[in-house]
Amino acid sequence: MTATQSEQEAIALARAQHFDLAVVGLRRQRSKGYDLVGVVSAKSPDAPIVASSAYPAQEVVRFAREHAQAFLKKTVLSC
């Protein structure tokens, strides 16, 4: 398993390595997460991509349906 702290680091890793699975966080506003999906798709075309977001706005869900194999909606729990 490989995890990164930044989107830039994730993109660099995706360009350098092959992955069997990618879990990518998407933000409401277009972010590097969208770019990461493209890099993973190009470098590891057989790798399933799971998109995740706490902001399931229409454009985020549409992007995930078009470019990922699954979408997970993050839920914020309040105490």
ABEGO torsion letter per residue (X at the ends): XBBBABAAAAAAAAAABBBABBBBBBBABBBAAAAAAAAAAAABAABBBBBBBABBBAAAAAAAAAABABBBBBBBBBX
